[in-house]
């Protein structure tokens, strides 16, 4: 049970235009040059397949983002071009995850992405939905929460971004390697703290919540009157276990759409 004295985060309100009919939610793509099929499926969805009025990207769109000057690199620049093309067709909103929290104003301006604070309350056609990446709610992982507080600080980010791009890439690779080793020793992937999630939802009058991060797609009731929808991670380069799914919100509620 979470400590009732934990401060609630600041919640941003995002009203949906009345004319919209559908919104797509996507997270945990972990885009990198090593996942070309995943990238291609994402590009097809954004540019050809979605019929939604807007697409909300709820974090970990990139496997790693080490600063907006990474747009000078071939793959990251290619991704920026894709997002700019997609944003010219319909609104795209971006919420930072634990892998791409350094995506900043320069990238947003270059692509036309709208920044989405974590957490955000979406007010859509009379439905109030809490949006979050999800990592801030993984309270049982105290080591990660301490790491998160450190790397989200202005001091850490200023010092890190002052380093050369190649050095940042090496540091990020080392951090990623350490994270994988720590997870390999764990019994299972961590989940959010359900009681704390319900406390957030109750505070903001949001009976439903959408989050990613845990790679456990599905919908379930957390408590009477409070339901969560967990987004799928994407990996269409894994021949044994390919996975990719979009969660769509319409006036009629949520539906899950498999991505070919």
N, C-alpha and C positions, 0 to 999 in steps of 0.2 A: 504494500500500500504506500503510495507516495506521501511524502511529508506535506501536510496541508499548508505548511508555511512556505513552500516553494513559491517564488514569485511567478505569476502568470506572464507569458510573453506579451509583447505588444501585438495586437491583431489589426491587420489592415483590411478594410472593407472594399470589395470590388463589385459594383453593380453591373449586371449584364444588360446590354441594350435590349429593349423590348422586341426589336425586330429579329434578333437571333433565334435560331431554331435548334441548334446543336453545337456542343463543344466537345472536342476530343482531348483526353488526358493521356500523356505518355511520360514515362520516366525510365531511368536505368537502362539506357541504350549502351552506355560504355563505349561510345564510338572510338575507334582507333584504326590505324592502317591494317591491323590484324583481322578485322571483321568486315571484309568488303561486302559480303552478302547482307549483313545487317544494315550497313550504310545504304546499300541500294534499295532495300525494302523501305527504309525510313524516307529516302528521297522520293520513291514512288508514291508513298502514302501522302506526303506533304504536297507534291506537285500534281498528282494524277488521281489518287483514289479517294481522298477524304471529301466528304460532302458537308463537313462541319463548317460553321461560320467562323470558328477560331480554334486554335490548337494551343493548349497549355502544357508546357514542358516542365515537369516537376522534379528536376534535378538528376544529376549523374547522366547527363546527355553525353558527356565525354568521359573516357576512361581516366583522363587527367587533364586539367587546364592549369598551366603554370604562369599565366599572365596574358594580357591581351596582345602583347607583342608576339605571342606565338602564332598570330595570324600571318606572320611572315613565312611560316613553315608550310610546305606543300599541302599536307593533309588538313591542317587546321584552316588554312586559307580556303581550301576546297569546301570545307564545312561551312565557313562563313559565307561563301558565295551561295551555297544551297539555302541557308537560312534567310539570306537577303532576298533571294528569289521567292521563297515561300511567303515571307512577310509582305512582299509586294502584292500578294494575291488575297491574303486574309490576315487578321491579327494573330500574331504569335506572342505568347507570354512565356517568360523564363523565370523559374525559381531555382536558386542554387541548391545543389546537393553537397554531399561530403567529398565528391571528386572534383567538382567544378565551381567551388565557392569563390575562386579568384577571377571568375568571369566578371568583367567590370564594365564601366561606362563606355569605354572605347569600342568594345565588342558589341554592346547593345546599340550604339549609335551606327556602327558600320553595317549592321544586319537589319536594323529596324525592329529588333526584339523589344518587347515591353518588359521591364523589370517587375517581378512579382515578389514582394516580401514573404518571408516564411515566419509565421503562418499568415494565411489570407482567408478571409471569409467571403465566399462567393454568394452573391444574392442574385439568384437566377429564377425568374418567373415564379416568385413566391417561395422558392426552395432556398434554404440557407445551408451551404456546404462548407465545411472547414477543409482547406487545402494546406498540406505540409509535405515536405520531403519525407520526414519520418525519423531522421537520425536524432533529432533533439529529444525525442520521446523514448529512446532506448536507454533508459535510466539505469538498468542493471549493469551495463557495461561502463563502469566508473572510470576505467582507464581511457576509454574512448571519449567520454564526456570531458575529462580533463584535457585531453589532446584537442578536442573541438574548441573549448574555450580559449586555448592558447592560440591556435591557428586562425581563429576568427577575430583576434585582437588586432587593432590598428598597428601596434608596435611590431608584432610578428610579421604582418603582411608587408609593412613598409620595408622592413629589413630584408625579407625574402625577395621582394620584387626589385630590390636594388642590386641583386646579384645578376651576373650574366645569364642569358637564357640557357646555355648549355649546362651551367652549374645547377640551375634550378631543375633542369630535367634529371640530372643525376641524383639530386636530393629527393625528388619526387619518386624516383624509381626505388631508392633505398627505403623510403617510408612505406611504399606499396609492398615491398618484399617483407618488411617486418610485420605489416598487417596480415599478410597471407600466412606467415609462420604462426602468428598468434591465433588466427582462426583455425589453423590446422589442428591445434591442440585443444580446441573447444569441442564440446559435445554436439552442438548444433548452432545454426545461425541465430543470432539474437532477434528478439521481437520487441515491439514497443511495449511500454508500460500501459496496460489497458486502463487502470484506474486513473492515471494521470491524463490519458487521452480523453476519458469521459469528463474529467474535471474541466479540461479545455472546452469541450463541446458544450457542457452545461453552462459555462461562463458566457459563451457567445451565442447561445440559443441555436446551435447547429446540430440537428439530429443525425446528420450524416457527415462522414469524413472521408477524404480521398488522400492516400499517401502511397509512396513507393518505398525504396530503400531495402526492405526486408527480403525481396525476391520471393514472396509467398503470395502469389495472386489469388484473390478470392474475396468474397464478401461475407461478413458475419456480424451478428449482434454482439456488441461489447457489454451492454447493459440494457434493461428495458427502455426503449425509446432512443437508443443510440446505436448506430450501425456504421461500420467502416468498410471501405472498398480499397483493397490493396492492388496496386498496379503491378503488371508483369514486367520483369526484366526482359530484354531482347537479346537473343543470340541465335541467329539463323546460320551461323558458320559452324555450329556444333551439329554434325550430321546425326549423332546418336539421339540428341535431345533438343531439336530446334524449337524455339519458342519466341513468340512476338504477339502482342495483343494490345489493342487500344480500348480504353474505357470511354464510352460516349455518354454524355448527359443531354437529354432532351426534356421537353415539357412533361413527357411521360415517365421520366426516371432514367436510371442507368441501364446500359447494355454493354456487353463485352463483344468486341469484334476481333476475330482472328486475322492476322496479317499473313498472307501467303508468302 
